[in-house]
């Protein structure tokens, strides 16, 4: 159960701490006092989106902390601990603490048991802890698409629905693939012609590697500047050793050789100095000889061949044209592209076979899906009768004694025969929910035929139907806390008293927190809180106080007669409370 909530600087709430208790917790107070703000803060603690605008004026941060007692709910505790363990958060023993911070200047923060947590984890956990029904929540019953979910919740058919949804998603995926393949088949010859042209063009280019283009460019540069290159190389050879070019004079090699002779003369006098220098000169001579040998060989490779230059430039132009045409930045990219074209060609050529395989897979998936949809439909039909009868009984206890209620399950005809199920010779529509359409039907008076709920029921009647459904479903789920924010809209008198009894009945199995303006409902509270609004230091603030038994009598009396409490209203309040015990 929710044992405590602490709220700081949220909307009108400066600092509020509320300890909730088992059973029926009632909150009352004048309109605008801030009752729904407390529920809104609880909503944010459970993962609803928080806004900077929610932070109290003049404050930088709002903090909401909710504490849950799990000591009497082992099943829920185990489910929660499994989620916490997967998220790397220490498991709860008997207490779970959720803390949510909203900041004006930075991203908000979430903590679960003092560990930082993600919003998605908080939302996953939040839906397991509290079921909140706001002031307009009952109006969701006026949307027929909600009805199928409520029936499935009663039928406990979530595993079947999930399997149907998975198979349906796969069927739609296969249909999409088949559609694309059929489109490809119709354009097959045109695409093959384009692919064959490109493959032939790239194959005839006989591409080798990125190095080929680098070598071709280097070769072109060498041939284009052969004369100046040859002149420079001959000058290098002459500078190193003129004799190598059949010229007179001394070059670097001859001069180093003469220097070596003179160093040997120095060595006869100073061996140490000569030895060190001699090693350096020997090394220089070796390197000079190597350079001379290189350039003597290199000069023979320098030639100008007009045909060879034209051939080289033609090859470079071919490769660069292909790179530009196919928007590639290297030869290797062109070669990879050629392989992709080959694969695409094979795929198109095998397209017919692929379509056959996909059609066979589609047939198997549809067969499996059809069987599961029909089984789910049979379960829904069976449970719809049970649910309708139970809602009728609940409504009688809430003052709608003449009501006839039907959970109508139908199978609409398919608009697309490929996405359909054969049912008794009729093609029925398939969706992620199966083959059924569910709508709540009601008659409020004896002898009248049932009509869609959305066309018949008033706001108060819809509220009571929602309460009936929640009571029926309360035993089927593990959520320990139900919150009703003014779900008593549109009811009064005996109906309000019957609603109070129903809330009291539900509170035997669940913790209930209920905001109400009706004394007939407030009288049934196990714990009663008064929410008030005041001004302090020029700022509006909301306060919440737990009422003593006598204070509860006064509060119920105010709900009966307004702010002016009379002896008669106090006596009437005591009578209501005594009747509710």
HULINUR-V338060 format. One record per backbone hydrogen bond with DSSP energy under -0.5 kcal/mol. CO is the residue of the C=O (numbers start at 1). NH is the residue of the N-H. Records with the same first field share a line. If there is no record, write none. Layout:
CO=NH  NH
This chain:
1=3  69
3=20
4=67
5=18
6=65
7=16
8=63
9=11  56
10=13
12=14  542
13=10
14=9
16=7
18=5  20
23=25  512
24=26  526  527
25=514
26=529
27=516
28=531
30=33
34=38
35=39
36=40
37=41
38=42
39=43
40=44
41=45
42=46
43=46  48
44=47
51=54
52=55
54=11
56=59
60=104
62=102
63=8
64=100
65=6
66=98
67=3  4
68=70  96
70=73
73=77
74=78
75=79
76=80
77=81
78=82
79=83
80=84
81=85
82=86
83=87
84=89
85=88
94=70  71
96=68  98
97=113
98=66
99=111
100=64
101=109
102=62
109=101
110=117
111=99
112=115
115=112
118=122
119=123
120=124
121=125
122=126
123=127
125=128  129
126=129  130
129=481
130=132
131=483
132=134
133=485
134=137
136=139
137=140
138=141
139=142
140=143
142=144
143=146  147
144=147  148
146=149  150
147=151
148=152
149=153
150=154
151=155
152=156  157
157=161
158=162
159=163
160=164
161=165
162=166
163=167
164=168
165=169
166=170
167=171
168=172
169=173
170=174
171=175
172=176
173=177
174=178
175=179
176=180
177=181
178=182
179=183
180=184
181=185
182=186
183=187
185=188
187=191
188=192
189=193
190=194
191=195
192=196
193=197
194=198
195=199
196=200
197=201
198=202
199=203
200=204
201=205
202=207
203=206
209=212  213
210=214
211=215
212=216
213=217
214=218
215=219
216=220
217=221
218=222
219=223
220=224
221=225
223=226
225=229
226=230
227=231
228=232
229=233
230=234
231=235
232=236
233=237
234=238
235=239
236=240
237=241
239=252
240=253
241=244
242=245  247
243=246
251=255
252=256
253=257
254=258
255=259
256=260
257=261
258=262
259=263
260=264
261=265
262=266
263=267
264=268
265=268
266=269  270
270=274
271=275
272=276
273=277
274=278
275=279
276=280
277=281
278=282
279=283
280=284
281=285
282=286
283=287
284=288
285=289
286=290
287=291
288=292
289=293
290=294
291=295
292=296
293=297
294=298
295=299
296=300
297=300
298=301  302
299=302
301=303
303=305
304=306
305=309
306=310
307=311
308=312
309=313
310=314
311=315
312=316
313=317
314=318
315=319
316=320
317=321
318=322
319=323
320=324
321=325
322=326
323=328
324=327
330=334
331=335
332=336
333=337
334=338
335=339
336=340
337=341
338=342
339=343
340=344
341=345
342=346
343=347
344=348
345=349
346=350
348=351
350=354
351=355
352=356
353=357
354=358
355=359
356=360
357=361
358=362
359=363
360=364
361=365
362=366
363=367
364=368
365=369
366=370
367=371
368=372
369=373
370=374
371=375
372=376
373=377
374=378
375=379
376=380
377=381
378=382
379=383
380=384
381=385
382=386
383=387
384=388
385=389
386=390
387=391
388=392
389=393
390=394
391=395
392=396
393=397
395=398  400
396=399
399=401
400=403
404=443
406=408  441
408=410  439
410=437
412=429
415=417
416=419
418=420
419=430
421=423  428
423=426
426=423  428
427=414
428=421
431=434
434=431
437=410
439=408
440=453
441=406
442=451
443=404
445=448
451=442
452=455  456
453=456  457
458=462
459=463
460=464
461=465
462=466
463=467
464=468
465=469
466=470
467=471
468=472
469=473
470=474
471=475
472=475
473=476  477
474=477
480=511
481=131
482=513
483=133  485
484=486  515
486=489
488=491
492=495  496
493=497
494=498
495=499
496=500
497=501
498=502
499=503
500=504
501=505
502=506
503=507
505=508
506=509  510
510=512
511=482
512=25
513=484
514=27
515=486
518=521  522
519=523
521=524
522=525
527=26
528=547
529=28
530=532  545
532=543
534=541
536=539
539=536
541=534
543=532
545=530
548=552
549=553
550=554
551=555
552=556
553=557
554=558
555=559
556=560
557=561
558=562
563=565
564=566
566=570
567=571
568=572
569=573
570=574
571=575
572=576
573=577
574=578
575=579
576=580
577=581
578=581
